[in-house]
Amino acid sequence: MSSTESDNTGDSDESTTTEQADSYEACIEPIGCQTFESVPETYIVNNGEWADMAFALGQREGFLTSAYMIPGFLFEPFGLDVPPLSETESLSQTNWDKEIFYERDPDVILMDPNYMHSTGWDESWDESDTDEISENVAPFFGNNILRRREWHDYKLYSMYEALERLAELFQERERYEALAEVHDELQQEVQSRLPPADERPEIALINSASNPNEGTFYPMRTQVEGVELKPYRDLDIRSAFTADHIESGTIDYETLLEVDPEVIVVHWGIGTTGDTDSFSPEAFGEQFVTPFEEDSTGSRLSAVREGNVYPGAFGSQGPLVNLLQTEMVAQQLYPEEFGEFDAEKFPEVAADKQLFDRQRVTDIIQGRL
């Protein structure tokens, strides 16, 4: 499989006509439109959101490897068997290894090509290396949809805009439309049950790089474009932090006490797995909750006293994980309306508390449309 301009060098007019009829075009920024001679069967991703989207479109078997993957337990509710991170991540975020691309030999690379030579994480990699992989291994097809970066001055797709582009690549329009319908129904259900705006909590969203043992916290906005914070935008969750807090980069216990938020949420916290491949409330508590409780200042925080320190959504998310995490955040912040979040059982949720039909999503993935 390859992505090329139309090739008119067939052995006969008939074969050329057939080849042109089978080829199709798929488009995405910053790459533009590319012609594919057949639907890609195998792929490499950088971040897990592109794997999630591909899985949702029925392409689980074509996944080869990644640099940063979503924990497999978040796909279990949809009948998807995804190996542990140790088996799904062979690329390095800070040392791009060309040989892995050559060895795995994918049909397509689901990655924003600018990501590799613009982040600066591997200073030895430049644009010529990206061009080499594109020319000798497989075309790139992706956009850095996680968040806006300083080098990303082109279109930043929403989750479902990106999914539609990927559905074009995999020729899976029906699956895309079915998933979009499930997503829209969930959004309508949640929006219809949210309390009035003046009764919605403000949260102190802190990055998981925060260290309560050292009293160092990285405050975050909640209303930022990109798939990373989609559940908070969709639920209209506002930040307890001011612009000054955000711009400072880090804050300490004293500043956090001045804010004294009702709720503290650790972004990416649901990915705290300890020594297992499932969410570990114990590991999360040991890393983030206990240090708050044992600190003389942290223990005075309203969120800590009331037991409102929660593991936040895994930022790398496609349509499948986003459905789960939208439900999760709704239950964490509005338990009286949506049912209390049960960290011990997550991602299992009692049938009467489910906000979307798991079986319907599983059927879509498996092609039962």
PyMOL commands that set and color helices and strands:
alter all, ss='L'
color gray80, all
select helices_A, chain A and resi 13-22+48-56+60-62+72-78+85-88+98-104+113-118+127-136+159-170+173-193+197-199+227-234+243-248+253-259+269-271+281-294+298-300+302-305+319-333+335-338+351-353+358-365
alter helices_A, ss='H'
color red, helices_A
select strands_A, chain A and resi 24-28+32-36+43-45+63-65+108-110+202-207+238-239+263-267+309-311
alter strands_A, ss='S'
color yellow, strands_A
deselect
rebuild
show_as cartoon
